[in-house]
Amino acid sequence: MTELQLKVLELLKEDARRDAELIATMLGVPLEDVKEAIAAMEENHIIVKYATVVNWSKVDDEKVTALIEVQITPERGRGFEGIAERIYLYPEVKSVYLMSGAYDLLVEIEGKNLKEVASFVSNKLSPIDAVLSTKTFFILKKYKQDGIIFDEHEGDHRLMVSP
């Protein structure tokens, strides 16, 4: 990975709508270099998708998001890979992470309501042979995601005092 590619990634992570021309201007490099860097990263699946961060609390949508700690028994020869794949193929599953600590996988899912999430855990996740236990946590409110603060808060309007 080149230094230019890293800089381009940082700028696209801040705002995926930035075009190559703007990035080239911001970095002070030729436009063609930026286009080549982006194309190479897309081809190598470094850039996988351009996504929008949505503050769902501002949308009249009754989604429920849950984080599930899952303890599993690794498979011989494949470790956690096969079980993680089986879990991430469910459409309700948004993310799966291999973790260190008291549990093995952290699974993020979305459902229409609490009952749908509970049904997923009891009917799809828990019956997997390798799953030893699950612990479900519901997200009540998101304050910050991907470096973006969702709450509109008052800034500090006090005057600066110097000695």
Sequence and secondary structure as in RCSB ss.txt:
>XXXX:A:sequence
MTELQLKVLELLKEDARRDAELIATMLGVPLEDVKEAIAAMEENHIIVKYATVVNWSKVDDEKVTALIEVQITPE
RGRGFEGIAERIYLYPEVKSVYLMSGAYDLLVEIEGKNLKEVASFVSNKLSPIDAVLSTKTFFILKKYKQDGIIF
DEHEGDHRLMVSP
>XXXX:A:secstr
  HHHHHHHHHHHH TT  HHHHHHHHTS HHHHHHHHHHHHHTTSS        GGGSS   EEEEEEEEE  B
TTTBTHHHHHHHHTSTTEEEEEE SSS SEEEEEEESSHHHHHHHIIIIITTSTTEEEEEEEE    SEETTEE 
S            
